């Protein structure tokens, strides 16, 4: 029971981290219907940006994540414009061709990271990394608590932005009825481009959390493709609150399987849960 309780606690912490790395995909894929399979590669690229600032200038990883956020916002604007002009503008086959486009971007990012940093693992330094907090019989790494708090705040702030602000409601409107929004005088393409920029910008913080939680290496994006898409699909496309709950469910399931059956089974959990949700409730747990 102690092991099980410890697994649940760590699973909740891990789940909030999964929410942070998935909320951007919930916007780009869930709301904009962009097949953004390069999302985990963007995440790893952000982590290397944080590593570079931390290693060169001794900047705290979270501050480094904030520093690169504007750059990733611009990167997202440019990426969506290229995708729109090349694929989405030309017709209904943009989904299949778009997947190939983003797979190509992910491959290029991975190769560039290897050329620049090599294949060795990289990590950051901070006062809270390497320390732990004892709670009864449990010892919880402070870096996981930091990641938990920041991830929770990031997810809640993005959910509030999408539901309470004018631009956030416009982003949700373009996802529901693009033609109606155009008739109201708004430019759906610009709104979607701005939304994709936001979805990419939040990866600055998420990338900082990724390298705070554990060391990174260039091919780490492959481990997060299944997890991020599982969270978004389980939640219901575009549901921010659902993304948080689905991520916690996945985190708890992974840690329980890891504790009871070993590490080799844990990576398969995301795909198993994804298939189960698609079979039983295709619209997701919180979708309509």
Secondary structure, DSSP 8 states (H G I E B T S, - for coil): -HHHHHHHHHHHHHHHHHHHHHHHHIIIIIIT----TTHHHHHHHHHHHHHHHHHHH---HHHHHHHHHHHHHHHHHHHHHHHHHHTGGG-TTHHHHHHHHHHHHHHHHHHHHHHHH-SS-B----TTTT-EEEETTEEEEHHHHHHHHHHHHHHHHHHHHHHHSHHHHHHHHHHH-HHHHHHTT--HHHHHHHHHHHHHHTHHHHHHHHHHHS-B-GGGHHHHHHHHHHHHHHH-TT-HHHHHHHHHHHHHHHHHHHHHH-HHHHTHHHHHHHHHHHHH-TT-SS--
